[in-house]
Amino acid sequence: MKSSDFVHLHLHTEYSLLDGMCRIERVAKIAHQSGMKALAITDHGNMFGVVNFYQRVLKAGVKPIIGLEAYIAPGSRFEKKSRGIKEASFHLTLLAKNSTGYKNLMKLSTISYLEGFYYKPRIDKTILEQYKEGIILLSGCLKGE
């Protein structure tokens, strides 16, 4: 089968609660059958499925790209006020470029729950600046700033 140059860089799995529909095992198989060279995971606000995704996609012969669709607080992650959930955060897609980026994604994900949680686990631009090394940022999302 001819290899595809197309790579999904924004993919929600069943770990994007109430939003993701792709089952990791099935999407890994389909990516392989389609001749895809790589596939990313970018679940909403969490990295819960990363290990399962990495193992399944690698086993299918496809390069796994680890990412996260982060919720970004409009101001400080410590600020817990808005006029509702729609104004509480924006979206940014973050991809790990290397092992440093992966470690930084894990730090950002943890901080989003421990310090920024307001409706959803959020980070802010200040903490993103601190842990930006090894991360590729994609802005293309309807709920982006």
CNS distance restraints for C-alpha pairs under 8 A (distance, minus, plus):
assign (resid   1 and name CA) (resid  33 and name CA) 7.92 0.50 0.50
assign (resid   1 and name CA) (resid  34 and name CA) 7.65 0.50 0.50
assign (resid   1 and name CA) (resid  35 and name CA) 6.38 0.50 0.50
assign (resid   2 and name CA) (resid  35 and name CA) 6.14 0.50 0.50
assign (resid   3 and name CA) (resid  34 and name CA) 7.32 0.50 0.50
assign (resid   3 and name CA) (resid  35 and name CA) 4.24 0.50 0.50
assign (resid   3 and name CA) (resid  36 and name CA) 5.95 0.50 0.50
assign (resid   3 and name CA) (resid  37 and name CA) 7.04 0.50 0.50
assign (resid   4 and name CA) (resid  34 and name CA) 6.92 0.50 0.50
assign (resid   4 and name CA) (resid  35 and name CA) 5.26 0.50 0.50
assign (resid   4 and name CA) (resid  36 and name CA) 4.99 0.50 0.50
assign (resid   4 and name CA) (resid  37 and name CA) 6.93 0.50 0.50
assign (resid   5 and name CA) (resid  36 and name CA) 6.85 0.50 0.50
assign (resid   5 and name CA) (resid  37 and name CA) 7.30 0.50 0.50
assign (resid   6 and name CA) (resid  36 and name CA) 6.77 0.50 0.50
assign (resid   7 and name CA) (resid  36 and name CA) 6.58 0.50 0.50
assign (resid   7 and name CA) (resid  37 and name CA) 7.19 0.50 0.50
assign (resid   7 and name CA) (resid  38 and name CA) 5.79 0.50 0.50
assign (resid   7 and name CA) (resid  39 and name CA) 5.75 0.50 0.50
assign (resid   7 and name CA) (resid  40 and name CA) 7.75 0.50 0.50
assign (resid   8 and name CA) (resid  38 and name CA) 7.62 0.50 0.50
assign (resid   8 and name CA) (resid  39 and name CA) 5.37 0.50 0.50
assign (resid   8 and name CA) (resid  40 and name CA) 5.95 0.50 0.50
assign (resid   9 and name CA) (resid  39 and name CA) 6.51 0.50 0.50
assign (resid   9 and name CA) (resid  40 and name CA) 4.89 0.50 0.50
assign (resid   9 and name CA) (resid  41 and name CA) 7.23 0.50 0.50
assign (resid   9 and name CA) (resid  42 and name CA) 7.54 0.50 0.50
assign (resid   9 and name CA) (resid  65 and name CA) 7.81 0.50 0.50
assign (resid  10 and name CA) (resid  40 and name CA) 6.39 0.50 0.50
assign (resid  10 and name CA) (resid  41 and name CA) 6.65 0.50 0.50
assign (resid  10 and name CA) (resid  42 and name CA) 5.57 0.50 0.50
assign (resid  10 and name CA) (resid  93 and name CA) 7.32 0.50 0.50
assign (resid  11 and name CA) (resid  40 and name CA) 6.22 0.50 0.50
assign (resid  11 and name CA) (resid  41 and name CA) 5.20 0.50 0.50
assign (resid  11 and name CA) (resid  42 and name CA) 5.29 0.50 0.50
assign (resid  11 and name CA) (resid  43 and name CA) 6.83 0.50 0.50
assign (resid  12 and name CA) (resid  16 and name CA) 5.81 0.50 0.50
assign (resid  12 and name CA) (resid  19 and name CA) 7.40 0.50 0.50
assign (resid  12 and name CA) (resid  20 and name CA) 4.81 0.50 0.50
assign (resid  12 and name CA) (resid  21 and name CA) 7.06 0.50 0.50
assign (resid  12 and name CA) (resid  22 and name CA) 6.62 0.50 0.50
assign (resid  12 and name CA) (resid  41 and name CA) 6.34 0.50 0.50
assign (resid  12 and name CA) (resid  42 and name CA) 5.64 0.50 0.50
assign (resid  12 and name CA) (resid  43 and name CA) 4.71 0.50 0.50
assign (resid  12 and name CA) (resid  44 and name CA) 7.12 0.50 0.50
assign (resid  13 and name CA) (resid  20 and name CA) 4.73 0.50 0.50
assign (resid  13 and name CA) (resid  21 and name CA) 5.77 0.50 0.50
assign (resid  13 and name CA) (resid  22 and name CA) 4.54 0.50 0.50
assign (resid  13 and name CA) (resid  23 and name CA) 5.86 0.50 0.50
assign (resid  13 and name CA) (resid  24 and name CA) 6.33 0.50 0.50
assign (resid  13 and name CA) (resid  41 and name CA) 7.16 0.50 0.50
assign (resid  13 and name CA) (resid  42 and name CA) 7.90 0.50 0.50
assign (resid  13 and name CA) (resid  43 and name CA) 6.28 0.50 0.50
assign (resid  13 and name CA) (resid  49 and name CA) 7.77 0.50 0.50
assign (resid  14 and name CA) (resid  19 and name CA) 7.76 0.50 0.50
assign (resid  14 and name CA) (resid  20 and name CA) 4.83 0.50 0.50
assign (resid  14 and name CA) (resid  21 and name CA) 5.35 0.50 0.50
assign (resid  14 and name CA) (resid  22 and name CA) 5.71 0.50 0.50
assign (resid  14 and name CA) (resid  23 and name CA) 5.72 0.50 0.50
assign (resid  14 and name CA) (resid  24 and name CA) 7.46 0.50 0.50
assign (resid  15 and name CA) (resid  20 and name CA) 6.57 0.50 0.50
assign (resid  15 and name CA) (resid  43 and name CA) 6.33 0.50 0.50
assign (resid  15 and name CA) (resid  44 and name CA) 7.89 0.50 0.50
assign (resid  15 and name CA) (resid  46 and name CA) 7.73 0.50 0.50
assign (resid  15 and name CA) (resid  48 and name CA) 6.49 0.50 0.50
assign (resid  15 and name CA) (resid  49 and name CA) 5.92 0.50 0.50
assign (resid  16 and name CA) (resid  20 and name CA) 4.69 0.50 0.50
assign (resid  16 and name CA) (resid  43 and name CA) 4.94 0.50 0.50
assign (resid  16 and name CA) (resid  44 and name CA) 5.10 0.50 0.50
assign (resid  16 and name CA) (resid  45 and name CA) 7.71 0.50 0.50
assign (resid  16 and name CA) (resid  46 and name CA) 7.56 0.50 0.50
assign (resid  17 and name CA) (resid  44 and name CA) 7.67 0.50 0.50
assign (resid  20 and name CA) (resid  43 and name CA) 7.60 0.50 0.50
assign (resid  22 and name CA) (resid  26 and name CA) 7.37 0.50 0.50
assign (resid  22 and name CA) (resid  27 and name CA) 6.33 0.50 0.50
assign (resid  23 and name CA) (resid  27 and name CA) 6.09 0.50 0.50
assign (resid  24 and name CA) (resid  28 and name CA) 6.04 0.50 0.50
assign (resid  24 and name CA) (resid  52 and name CA) 7.55 0.50 0.50
assign (resid  24 and name CA) (resid  53 and name CA) 5.93 0.50 0.50
assign (resid  24 and name CA) (resid  56 and name CA) 7.15 0.50 0.50
assign (resid  24 and name CA) (resid  57 and name CA) 7.95 0.50 0.50
assign (resid  25 and name CA) (resid  29 and name CA) 6.42 0.50 0.50
assign (resid  25 and name CA) (resid  53 and name CA) 7.82 0.50 0.50
assign (resid  25 and name CA) (resid  56 and name CA) 6.15 0.50 0.50
assign (resid  25 and name CA) (resid  57 and name CA) 7.76 0.50 0.50
assign (resid  26 and name CA) (resid  30 and name CA) 6.22 0.50 0.50
assign (resid  27 and name CA) (resid  31 and name CA) 6.01 0.50 0.50
assign (resid  28 and name CA) (resid  32 and name CA) 6.31 0.50 0.50
assign (resid  28 and name CA) (resid  56 and name CA) 6.35 0.50 0.50
assign (resid  28 and name CA) (resid  57 and name CA) 4.89 0.50 0.50
assign (resid  28 and name CA) (resid  60 and name CA) 6.06 0.50 0.50
assign (resid  28 and name CA) (resid  62 and name CA) 7.49 0.50 0.50
assign (resid  29 and name CA) (resid  33 and name CA) 6.18 0.50 0.50
assign (resid  29 and name CA) (resid  57 and name CA) 7.76 0.50 0.50
assign (resid  29 and name CA) (resid  60 and name CA) 6.16 0.50 0.50
assign (resid  30 and name CA) (resid  34 and name CA) 5.98 0.50 0.50
assign (resid  31 and name CA) (resid  35 and name CA) 6.38 0.50 0.50
assign (resid  31 and name CA) (resid  36 and name CA) 5.24 0.50 0.50
assign (resid  31 and name CA) (resid  37 and name CA) 7.95 0.50 0.50
assign (resid  31 and name CA) (resid  38 and name CA) 7.87 0.50 0.50
assign (resid  31 and name CA) (resid  39 and name CA) 7.28 0.50 0.50
assign (resid  31 and name CA) (resid  62 and name CA) 7.19 0.50 0.50
assign (resid  32 and name CA) (resid  36 and name CA) 5.81 0.50 0.50
assign (resid  32 and name CA) (resid  37 and name CA) 7.73 0.50 0.50
assign (resid  32 and name CA) (resid  60 and name CA) 5.99 0.50 0.50
assign (resid  32 and name CA) (resid  61 and name CA) 6.50 0.50 0.50
assign (resid  32 and name CA) (resid  62 and name CA) 6.20 0.50 0.50
assign (resid  36 and name CA) (resid  62 and name CA) 6.74 0.50 0.50
assign (resid  37 and name CA) (resid  62 and name CA) 5.31 0.50 0.50
assign (resid  37 and name CA) (resid  63 and name CA) 6.05 0.50 0.50
assign (resid  38 and name CA) (resid  62 and name CA) 5.13 0.50 0.50
assign (resid  38 and name CA) (resid  63 and name CA) 4.25 0.50 0.50
assign (resid  38 and name CA) (resid  64 and name CA) 5.81 0.50 0.50
assign (resid  38 and name CA) (resid  65 and name CA) 6.89 0.50 0.50
assign (resid  39 and name CA) (resid  57 and name CA) 7.70 0.50 0.50
assign (resid  39 and name CA) (resid  62 and name CA) 6.91 0.50 0.50
assign (resid  39 and name CA) (resid  63 and name CA) 6.30 0.50 0.50
assign (resid  39 and name CA) (resid  64 and name CA) 5.35 0.50 0.50
assign (resid  39 and name CA) (resid  65 and name CA) 5.81 0.50 0.50
assign (resid  40 and name CA) (resid  64 and name CA) 5.89 0.50 0.50
assign (resid  40 and name CA) (resid  65 and name CA) 4.26 0.50 0.50
assign (resid  40 and name CA) (resid  66 and name CA) 5.74 0.50 0.50
assign (resid  40 and name CA) (resid  67 and name CA) 6.57 0.50 0.50
assign (resid  41 and name CA) (resid  50 and name CA) 7.21 0.50 0.50
assign (resid  41 and name CA) (resid  53 and name CA) 7.33 0.50 0.50
assign (resid  41 and name CA) (resid  64 and name CA) 7.79 0.50 0.50
assign (resid  41 and name CA) (resid  65 and name CA) 6.47 0.50 0.50
assign (resid  41 and name CA) (resid  66 and name CA) 5.55 0.50 0.50
assign (resid  41 and name CA) (resid  67 and name CA) 5.46 0.50 0.50
assign (resid  41 and name CA) (resid  68 and name CA) 6.93 0.50 0.50
assign (resid  42 and name CA) (resid  47 and name CA) 7.96 0.50 0.50
assign (resid  42 and name CA) (resid  66 and name CA) 7.11 0.50 0.50
assign (resid  42 and name CA) (resid  67 and name CA) 4.66 0.50 0.50
assign (resid  42 and name CA) (resid  68 and name CA) 4.07 0.50 0.50
assign (resid  42 and name CA) (resid  69 and name CA) 5.12 0.50 0.50
assign (resid  42 and name CA) (resid  93 and name CA) 6.91 0.50 0.50
assign (resid  42 and name CA) (resid  94 and name CA) 7.57 0.50 0.50
assign (resid  42 and name CA) (resid  95 and name CA) 7.75 0.50 0.50
assign (resid  43 and name CA) (resid  47 and name CA) 6.68 0.50 0.50
assign (resid  43 and name CA) (resid  67 and name CA) 7.51 0.50 0.50
assign (resid  43 and name CA) (resid  68 and name CA) 5.39 0.50 0.50
assign (resid  43 and name CA) (resid  69 and name CA) 5.62 0.50 0.50
assign (resid  44 and name CA) (resid  68 and name CA) 6.51 0.50 0.50
assign (resid  44 and name CA) (resid  69 and name CA) 4.89 0.50 0.50
assign (resid  44 and name CA) (resid  70 and name CA) 6.34 0.50 0.50
assign (resid  44 and name CA) (resid  71 and name CA) 7.58 0.50 0.50
assign (resid  45 and name CA) (resid  68 and name CA) 6.57 0.50 0.50
assign (resid  45 and name CA) (resid  69 and name CA) 5.84 0.50 0.50
assign (resid  45 and name CA) (resid  70 and name CA) 5.00 0.50 0.50
assign (resid  45 and name CA) (resid  71 and name CA) 6.06 0.50 0.50
assign (resid  45 and name CA) (resid 109 and name CA) 6.99 0.50 0.50
assign (resid  45 and name CA) (resid 112 and name CA) 7.86 0.50 0.50
assign (resid  45 and name CA) (resid 120 and name CA) 7.32 0.50 0.50
assign (resid  45 and name CA) (resid 121 and name CA) 5.87 0.50 0.50
assign (resid  45 and name CA) (resid 122 and name CA) 7.37 0.50 0.50
assign (resid  46 and name CA) (resid  68 and name CA) 6.54 0.50 0.50
assign (resid  46 and name CA) (resid  69 and name CA) 7.77 0.50 0.50
assign (resid  46 and name CA) (resid  70 and name CA) 7.75 0.50 0.50
assign (resid  46 and name CA) (resid 109 and name CA) 6.18 0.50 0.50
assign (resid  47 and name CA) (resid  67 and name CA) 7.73 0.50 0.50
assign (resid  47 and name CA) (resid  68 and name CA) 6.53 0.50 0.50
assign (resid  47 and name CA) (resid 106 and name CA) 7.48 0.50 0.50
assign (resid  47 and name CA) (resid 109 and name CA) 7.13 0.50 0.50
assign (resid  49 and name CA) (resid  53 and name CA) 5.91 0.50 0.50
assign (resid  50 and name CA) (resid  54 and name CA) 5.90 0.50 0.50
assign (resid  50 and name CA) (resid  66 and name CA) 6.78 0.50 0.50
assign (resid  51 and name CA) (resid  55 and name CA) 6.19 0.50 0.50
assign (resid  52 and name CA) (resid  56 and name CA) 6.09 0.50 0.50
assign (resid  53 and name CA) (resid  57 and name CA) 5.86 0.50 0.50
assign (resid  53 and name CA) (resid  64 and name CA) 7.45 0.50 0.50
assign (resid  54 and name CA) (resid  58 and name CA) 5.94 0.50 0.50
assign (resid  54 and name CA) (resid  64 and name CA) 5.59 0.50 0.50
assign (resid  54 and name CA) (resid  65 and name CA) 7.93 0.50 0.50
assign (resid  54 and name CA) (resid  66 and name CA) 7.72 0.50 0.50
assign (resid  55 and name CA) (resid  59 and name CA) 6.04 0.50 0.50
assign (resid  56 and name CA) (resid  60 and name CA) 6.25 0.50 0.50
assign (resid  57 and name CA) (resid  61 and name CA) 6.57 0.50 0.50
assign (resid  57 and name CA) (resid  62 and name CA) 5.45 0.50 0.50
assign (resid  57 and name CA) (resid  63 and name CA) 6.71 0.50 0.50
assign (resid  57 and name CA) (resid  64 and name CA) 5.84 0.50 0.50
assign (resid  58 and name CA) (resid  62 and name CA) 5.34 0.50 0.50
assign (resid  58 and name CA) (resid  63 and name CA) 5.91 0.50 0.50
assign (resid  58 and name CA) (resid  64 and name CA) 6.27 0.50 0.50
assign (resid  65 and name CA) (resid  95 and name CA) 7.12 0.50 0.50
assign (resid  65 and name CA) (resid  96 and name CA) 7.03 0.50 0.50
assign (resid  66 and name CA) (resid  95 and name CA) 5.93 0.50 0.50
assign (resid  66 and name CA) (resid  96 and name CA) 5.63 0.50 0.50
assign (resid  66 and name CA) (resid 102 and name CA) 7.12 0.50 0.50
assign (resid  67 and name CA) (resid  93 and name CA) 7.25 0.50 0.50
assign (resid  67 and name CA) (resid  94 and name CA) 5.40 0.50 0.50
assign (resid  67 and name CA) (resid  95 and name CA) 4.10 0.50 0.50
assign (resid  67 and name CA) (resid  96 and name CA) 5.80 0.50 0.50
assign (resid  67 and name CA) (resid 102 and name CA) 7.94 0.50 0.50
assign (resid  67 and name CA) (resid 105 and name CA) 7.41 0.50 0.50
assign (resid  68 and name CA) (resid  93 and name CA) 5.91 0.50 0.50
assign (resid  68 and name CA) (resid  94 and name CA) 5.27 0.50 0.50
assign (resid  68 and name CA) (resid  95 and name CA) 6.53 0.50 0.50
assign (resid  68 and name CA) (resid 105 and name CA) 7.37 0.50 0.50
assign (resid  69 and name CA) (resid  91 and name CA) 6.41 0.50 0.50
assign (resid  69 and name CA) (resid  92 and name CA) 5.59 0.50 0.50
assign (resid  69 and name CA) (resid  93 and name CA) 4.24 0.50 0.50
assign (resid  69 and name CA) (resid  94 and name CA) 6.04 0.50 0.50
assign (resid  70 and name CA) (resid  91 and name CA) 5.67 0.50 0.50
assign (resid  70 and name CA) (resid  92 and name CA) 5.32 0.50 0.50
assign (resid  70 and name CA) (resid  93 and name CA) 6.10 0.50 0.50
assign (resid  70 and name CA) (resid  94 and name CA) 6.97 0.50 0.50
assign (resid  70 and name CA) (resid 109 and name CA) 7.81 0.50 0.50
assign (resid  70 and name CA) (resid 122 and name CA) 6.83 0.50 0.50
assign (resid  70 and name CA) (resid 123 and name CA) 7.24 0.50 0.50
assign (resid  71 and name CA) (resid  89 and name CA) 5.58 0.50 0.50
assign (resid  71 and name CA) (resid  90 and name CA) 5.48 0.50 0.50
assign (resid  71 and name CA) (resid  91 and name CA) 4.80 0.50 0.50
assign (resid  71 and name CA) (resid  92 and name CA) 6.61 0.50 0.50
assign (resid  71 and name CA) (resid 120 and name CA) 7.23 0.50 0.50
assign (resid  71 and name CA) (resid 121 and name CA) 6.52 0.50 0.50
assign (resid  71 and name CA) (resid 122 and name CA) 4.70 0.50 0.50
assign (resid  71 and name CA) (resid 123 and name CA) 6.33 0.50 0.50
assign (resid  72 and name CA) (resid  77 and name CA) 7.78 0.50 0.50
assign (resid  72 and name CA) (resid  89 and name CA) 5.10 0.50 0.50
assign (resid  72 and name CA) (resid  90 and name CA) 4.93 0.50 0.50
assign (resid  72 and name CA) (resid  91 and name CA) 5.85 0.50 0.50
assign (resid  72 and name CA) (resid  92 and name CA) 6.94 0.50 0.50
assign (resid  72 and name CA) (resid 122 and name CA) 5.29 0.50 0.50
assign (resid  72 and name CA) (resid 123 and name CA) 5.06 0.50 0.50
assign (resid  72 and name CA) (resid 124 and name CA) 5.21 0.50 0.50
assign (resid  72 and name CA) (resid 125 and name CA) 7.29 0.50 0.50
assign (resid  73 and name CA) (resid  77 and name CA) 5.40 0.50 0.50
assign (resid  73 and name CA) (resid  88 and name CA) 6.30 0.50 0.50
assign (resid  73 and name CA) (resid  89 and name CA) 4.60 0.50 0.50
assign (resid  73 and name CA) (resid  90 and name CA) 6.50 0.50 0.50
assign (resid  73 and name CA) (resid 116 and name CA) 7.82 0.50 0.50
assign (resid  73 and name CA) (resid 122 and name CA) 5.80 0.50 0.50
assign (resid  73 and name CA) (resid 123 and name CA) 5.96 0.50 0.50
assign (resid  73 and name CA) (resid 124 and name CA) 5.15 0.50 0.50
assign (resid  73 and name CA) (resid 125 and name CA) 7.95 0.50 0.50
assign (resid  74 and name CA) (resid  87 and name CA) 7.85 0.50 0.50
assign (resid  74 and name CA) (resid  88 and name CA) 6.90 0.50 0.50
assign (resid  74 and name CA) (resid  89 and name CA) 5.86 0.50 0.50
assign (resid  74 and name CA) (resid  90 and name CA) 6.93 0.50 0.50
assign (resid  74 and name CA) (resid 124 and name CA) 7.34 0.50 0.50
assign (resid  75 and name CA) (resid  79 and name CA) 7.07 0.50 0.50
assign (resid  75 and name CA) (resid 124 and name CA) 6.72 0.50 0.50
assign (resid  76 and name CA) (resid 124 and name CA) 5.74 0.50 0.50
assign (resid  76 and name CA) (resid 125 and name CA) 7.92 0.50 0.50
assign (resid  76 and name CA) (resid 126 and name CA) 7.84 0.50 0.50
assign (resid  77 and name CA) (resid 112 and name CA) 7.86 0.50 0.50
assign (resid  77 and name CA) (resid 115 and name CA) 6.78 0.50 0.50
assign (resid  77 and name CA) (resid 116 and name CA) 4.46 0.50 0.50
assign (resid  77 and name CA) (resid 117 and name CA) 7.66 0.50 0.50
assign (resid  77 and name CA) (resid 122 and name CA) 6.24 0.50 0.50
assign (resid  77 and name CA) (resid 123 and name CA) 5.43 0.50 0.50
assign (resid  77 and name CA) (resid 124 and name CA) 5.21 0.50 0.50
assign (resid  78 and name CA) (resid 115 and name CA) 6.44 0.50 0.50
assign (resid  78 and name CA) (resid 116 and name CA) 5.63 0.50 0.50
assign (resid  79 and name CA) (resid 116 and name CA) 7.97 0.50 0.50
assign (resid  80 and name CA) (resid 118 and name CA) 6.03 0.50 0.50
assign (resid  81 and name CA) (resid  88 and name CA) 7.46 0.50 0.50
assign (resid  82 and name CA) (resid  87 and name CA) 6.01 0.50 0.50
assign (resid  82 and name CA) (resid  88 and name CA) 5.78 0.50 0.50
assign (resid  83 and name CA) (resid  87 and name CA) 6.37 0.50 0.50
assign (resid  83 and name CA) (resid  88 and name CA) 7.74 0.50 0.50
assign (resid  84 and name CA) (resid  88 and name CA) 6.43 0.50 0.50
assign (resid  85 and name CA) (resid  89 and name CA) 7.53 0.50 0.50
assign (resid  85 and name CA) (resid 119 and name CA) 6.35 0.50 0.50
assign (resid  88 and name CA) (resid 118 and name CA) 7.24 0.50 0.50
assign (resid  88 and name CA) (resid 119 and name CA) 7.33 0.50 0.50
assign (resid  89 and name CA) (resid 122 and name CA) 7.07 0.50 0.50
assign (resid  90 and name CA) (resid 143 and name CA) 5.77 0.50 0.50
assign (resid  90 and name CA) (resid 144 and name CA) 5.08 0.50 0.50
assign (resid  90 and name CA) (resid 145 and name CA) 5.55 0.50 0.50
assign (resid  91 and name CA) (resid 139 and name CA) 7.78 0.50 0.50
assign (resid  91 and name CA) (resid 141 and name CA) 6.94 0.50 0.50
assign (resid  91 and name CA) (resid 143 and name CA) 5.59 0.50 0.50
assign (resid  91 and name CA) (resid 144 and name CA) 4.62 0.50 0.50
assign (resid  91 and name CA) (resid 145 and name CA) 7.01 0.50 0.50
assign (resid  92 and name CA) (resid 137 and name CA) 7.00 0.50 0.50
assign (resid  92 and name CA) (resid 138 and name CA) 6.31 0.50 0.50
assign (resid  92 and name CA) (resid 139 and name CA) 5.45 0.50 0.50
assign (resid  92 and name CA) (resid 140 and name CA) 7.69 0.50 0.50
assign (resid  92 and name CA) (resid 141 and name CA) 7.40 0.50 0.50
assign (resid  92 and name CA) (resid 144 and name CA) 6.19 0.50 0.50
assign (resid  93 and name CA) (resid 137 and name CA) 5.86 0.50 0.50
assign (resid  93 and name CA) (resid 138 and name CA) 4.98 0.50 0.50
assign (resid  93 and name CA) (resid 139 and name CA) 6.30 0.50 0.50
assign (resid  93 and name CA) (resid 140 and name CA) 7.73 0.50 0.50
assign (resid  94 and name CA) (resid 105 and name CA) 7.73 0.50 0.50
assign (resid  94 and name CA) (resid 135 and name CA) 6.33 0.50 0.50
assign (resid  94 and name CA) (resid 136 and name CA) 5.72 0.50 0.50
assign (resid  94 and name CA) (resid 137 and name CA) 4.72 0.50 0.50
assign (resid  94 and name CA) (resid 138 and name CA) 6.25 0.50 0.50
assign (resid  95 and name CA) (resid 101 and name CA) 7.58 0.50 0.50
assign (resid  95 and name CA) (resid 135 and name CA) 5.54 0.50 0.50
assign (resid  95 and name CA) (resid 136 and name CA) 5.02 0.50 0.50
assign (resid  95 and name CA) (resid 137 and name CA) 6.44 0.50 0.50
assign (resid  95 and name CA) (resid 138 and name CA) 7.94 0.50 0.50
assign (resid  96 and name CA) (resid 100 and name CA) 7.75 0.50 0.50
assign (resid  96 and name CA) (resid 101 and name CA) 4.45 0.50 0.50
assign (resid  96 and name CA) (resid 102 and name CA) 4.97 0.50 0.50
assign (resid  96 and name CA) (resid 105 and name CA) 7.01 0.50 0.50
assign (resid  96 and name CA) (resid 134 and name CA) 6.06 0.50 0.50
assign (resid  96 and name CA) (resid 135 and name CA) 4.85 0.50 0.50
assign (resid  96 and name CA) (resid 136 and name CA) 6.37 0.50 0.50
assign (resid  97 and name CA) (resid 101 and name CA) 5.64 0.50 0.50
assign (resid  97 and name CA) (resid 102 and name CA) 7.46 0.50 0.50
assign (resid  97 and name CA) (resid 134 and name CA) 5.09 0.50 0.50
assign (resid  97 and name CA) (resid 135 and name CA) 5.49 0.50 0.50
assign (resid  97 and name CA) (resid 136 and name CA) 6.33 0.50 0.50
assign (resid  98 and name CA) (resid 102 and name CA) 6.32 0.50 0.50
assign (resid  98 and name CA) (resid 134 and name CA) 5.73 0.50 0.50
assign (resid  98 and name CA) (resid 135 and name CA) 7.79 0.50 0.50
assign (resid  99 and name CA) (resid 103 and name CA) 6.20 0.50 0.50
assign (resid  99 and name CA) (resid 134 and name CA) 7.47 0.50 0.50
assign (resid 100 and name CA) (resid 104 and name CA) 6.15 0.50 0.50
assign (resid 100 and name CA) (resid 133 and name CA) 6.76 0.50 0.50
assign (resid 100 and name CA) (resid 134 and name CA) 5.41 0.50 0.50
assign (resid 101 and name CA) (resid 105 and name CA) 6.05 0.50 0.50
assign (resid 101 and name CA) (resid 132 and name CA) 7.44 0.50 0.50
assign (resid 101 and name CA) (resid 133 and name CA) 5.95 0.50 0.50
assign (resid 101 and name CA) (resid 134 and name CA) 3.76 0.50 0.50
assign (resid 101 and name CA) (resid 135 and name CA) 4.82 0.50 0.50
assign (resid 102 and name CA) (resid 106 and name CA) 6.34 0.50 0.50
assign (resid 102 and name CA) (resid 134 and name CA) 7.48 0.50 0.50
assign (resid 102 and name CA) (resid 135 and name CA) 7.75 0.50 0.50
assign (resid 103 and name CA) (resid 107 and name CA) 6.31 0.50 0.50
assign (resid 104 and name CA) (resid 108 and name CA) 6.10 0.50 0.50
assign (resid 104 and name CA) (resid 131 and name CA) 5.48 0.50 0.50
assign (resid 104 and name CA) (resid 132 and name CA) 7.12 0.50 0.50
assign (resid 104 and name CA) (resid 133 and name CA) 7.28 0.50 0.50
assign (resid 104 and name CA) (resid 134 and name CA) 7.60 0.50 0.50
assign (resid 104 and name CA) (resid 135 and name CA) 7.68 0.50 0.50
assign (resid 105 and name CA) (resid 109 and name CA) 6.02 0.50 0.50
assign (resid 105 and name CA) (resid 131 and name CA) 7.85 0.50 0.50
assign (resid 105 and name CA) (resid 135 and name CA) 7.67 0.50 0.50
assign (resid 106 and name CA) (resid 110 and name CA) 6.14 0.50 0.50
assign (resid 107 and name CA) (resid 111 and name CA) 6.12 0.50 0.50
assign (resid 107 and name CA) (resid 131 and name CA) 7.76 0.50 0.50
assign (resid 108 and name CA) (resid 112 and name CA) 6.06 0.50 0.50
assign (resid 108 and name CA) (resid 123 and name CA) 6.89 0.50 0.50
assign (resid 108 and name CA) (resid 127 and name CA) 7.51 0.50 0.50
assign (resid 108 and name CA) (resid 128 and name CA) 7.28 0.50 0.50
assign (resid 108 and name CA) (resid 131 and name CA) 7.23 0.50 0.50
assign (resid 109 and name CA) (resid 113 and name CA) 6.75 0.50 0.50
assign (resid 109 and name CA) (resid 121 and name CA) 7.75 0.50 0.50
assign (resid 109 and name CA) (resid 123 and name CA) 7.96 0.50 0.50
assign (resid 110 and name CA) (resid 114 and name CA) 6.22 0.50 0.50
assign (resid 111 and name CA) (resid 115 and name CA) 5.42 0.50 0.50
assign (resid 111 and name CA) (resid 116 and name CA) 6.70 0.50 0.50
assign (resid 111 and name CA) (resid 122 and name CA) 7.96 0.50 0.50
assign (resid 111 and name CA) (resid 123 and name CA) 6.94 0.50 0.50
assign (resid 112 and name CA) (resid 116 and name CA) 4.72 0.50 0.50
assign (resid 112 and name CA) (resid 117 and name CA) 5.95 0.50 0.50
assign (resid 112 and name CA) (resid 121 and name CA) 4.59 0.50 0.50
assign (resid 112 and name CA) (resid 122 and name CA) 4.46 0.50 0.50
assign (resid 112 and name CA) (resid 123 and name CA) 4.96 0.50 0.50
assign (resid 113 and name CA) (resid 117 and name CA) 5.08 0.50 0.50
assign (resid 113 and name CA) (resid 121 and name CA) 4.82 0.50 0.50
assign (resid 113 and name CA) (resid 122 and name CA) 6.96 0.50 0.50
assign (resid 116 and name CA) (resid 121 and name CA) 5.85 0.50 0.50
assign (resid 116 and name CA) (resid 122 and name CA) 4.71 0.50 0.50
assign (resid 116 and name CA) (resid 123 and name CA) 5.71 0.50 0.50
assign (resid 116 and name CA) (resid 124 and name CA) 7.99 0.50 0.50
assign (resid 117 and name CA) (resid 121 and name CA) 4.25 0.50 0.50
assign (resid 117 and name CA) (resid 122 and name CA) 5.56 0.50 0.50
assign (resid 118 and name CA) (resid 122 and name CA) 7.10 0.50 0.50
assign (resid 123 and name CA) (resid 127 and name CA) 6.64 0.50 0.50
assign (resid 123 and name CA) (resid 128 and name CA) 7.10 0.50 0.50
assign (resid 124 and name CA) (resid 128 and name CA) 6.24 0.50 0.50
assign (resid 125 and name CA) (resid 129 and name CA) 6.00 0.50 0.50
assign (resid 126 and name CA) (resid 130 and name CA) 6.51 0.50 0.50
assign (resid 127 and name CA) (resid 131 and name CA) 6.34 0.50 0.50
assign (resid 128 and name CA) (resid 132 and name CA) 5.62 0.50 0.50
assign (resid 139 and name CA) (resid 144 and name CA) 6.41 0.50 0.50
assign (resid 140 and name CA) (resid 144 and name CA) 6.92 0.50 0.50
